[in-house]
Amino acid sequence: MWFGWHVPQFFVIASYRDNGAFQYVGFFLGLTCGAVILTWLYNRSGGSILLVAAWHGLYNFVSGTQVGATGIIAAVVTTLVMIQAVALIVLELRARRRGRPPVLGPA
């Protein structure tokens, strides 16, 4: 659903229109990882939409602006988001297997 929300950007933003098929797959994976992190942040902050919005806004500023979207900073930040999401998922699976409280759920 979140990917669908972002689809109109591909018609408006020139750098998105120039993406190849591989970049769309990367964009989808990045959105999925972002959703994991935003869910974790929301649940662990006691349901703070403000914190989630601040994180998303900072991420957009760093990696989605005209200056950041084409540089190494965007690649590094996106990679770190993906690594963090994978780590959270691994920790969640380990917690479930061991019968511990969820990592991604509310604190």
C-alpha positions as CSV (number, residue, x, y, z in Angstrom):
1,M,0.0,0.0,0.0
2,W,2.8,2.4,0.8
3,F,4.4,1.8,-2.6
4,G,1.0,2.7,-4.1
5,W,0.9,5.9,-2.1
6,H,4.3,6.9,-3.6
7,V,3.5,5.9,-7.3
8,P,2.3,9.4,-8.2
9,Q,5.8,10.7,-7.5
10,F,7.0,8.7,-10.5
11,F,4.9,11.0,-12.7
12,V,5.9,14.2,-11.0
13,I,9.6,14.0,-10.0
14,A,12.0,13.9,-12.9
15,S,14.6,11.7,-11.1
16,Y,11.9,9.1,-10.4
17,R,10.8,9.0,-14.0
18,D,14.3,8.2,-15.1
19,N,14.5,5.1,-12.9
20,G,15.0,1.7,-14.5
21,A,13.2,-1.5,-13.5
22,F,15.9,-2.5,-11.0
23,Q,15.6,0.9,-9.3
24,Y,11.8,0.3,-8.8
25,V,12.6,-2.9,-7.1
26,G,15.1,-1.1,-4.9
27,F,12.5,1.6,-4.1
28,F,10.0,-1.1,-3.1
29,L,12.5,-2.8,-0.8
30,G,13.5,0.5,0.7
31,L,9.8,1.4,1.4
32,T,9.3,-2.0,3.0
33,C,12.4,-1.5,5.2
34,G,11.2,2.0,6.0
35,A,7.8,0.7,7.0
36,V,9.5,-1.8,9.4
37,I,11.5,1.0,11.1
38,L,8.6,3.4,11.3
39,T,6.4,0.7,12.8
40,W,9.1,-0.1,15.4
41,L,9.6,3.6,16.1
42,Y,5.8,4.2,16.5
43,N,5.3,1.2,18.8
44,R,8.4,1.9,20.9
45,S,7.7,5.6,21.4
46,G,4.2,4.9,22.8
47,G,2.4,5.8,19.6
48,S,4.1,9.1,18.8
49,I,3.1,10.2,15.3
50,L,5.2,13.3,15.8
51,L,8.4,11.2,16.2
52,V,7.5,9.1,13.2
53,A,6.8,12.2,11.1
54,A,10.1,13.8,12.3
55,W,12.1,10.7,11.3
56,H,10.3,10.5,7.9
57,G,10.9,14.3,7.3
58,L,14.6,14.0,8.2
59,Y,15.0,11.0,6.0
60,N,13.3,12.8,3.1
61,F,15.5,15.8,3.7
62,V,18.7,13.8,3.6
63,S,17.9,11.4,0.8
64,G,15.0,12.8,-1.1
65,T,16.0,16.4,-1.8
66,Q,17.5,17.5,-5.1
67,V,21.0,17.6,-3.5
68,G,20.8,14.5,-1.4
69,A,19.0,12.1,-3.8
70,T,21.8,11.9,-6.2
71,G,24.7,11.7,-3.8
72,I,26.5,9.2,-1.7
73,I,24.7,10.4,1.4
74,A,21.4,9.0,0.1
75,A,23.0,5.7,-0.7
76,V,24.5,5.4,2.8
77,V,21.4,6.5,4.6
78,T,19.2,4.1,2.6
79,T,21.6,1.3,3.2
80,L,21.6,2.0,7.0
81,V,17.8,2.0,7.0
82,M,17.8,-1.4,5.2
83,I,20.4,-2.9,7.6
84,Q,18.4,-1.6,10.6
85,A,15.2,-3.1,9.3
86,V,16.8,-6.5,8.6
87,A,18.3,-6.5,12.1
88,L,14.9,-5.7,13.7
89,I,13.2,-8.5,11.7
90,V,16.0,-10.9,12.8
91,L,15.6,-9.8,16.4
92,E,11.8,-10.2,16.1
93,L,12.1,-13.7,14.8
94,R,14.5,-14.7,17.5
95,A,12.2,-13.2,20.2
96,R,9.2,-15.2,18.8
97,R,11.2,-18.4,18.7
98,R,12.3,-18.0,22.3
99,G,8.9,-16.9,23.5
100,R,10.0,-13.4,24.5
101,P,8.1,-10.2,24.0
102,P,8.0,-8.8,20.5
103,V,10.7,-6.4,19.3
104,L,8.5,-4.7,16.7
105,G,5.4,-4.6,19.0
106,P,4.5,-2.0,21.6
107,A,7.0,-1.7,24.6
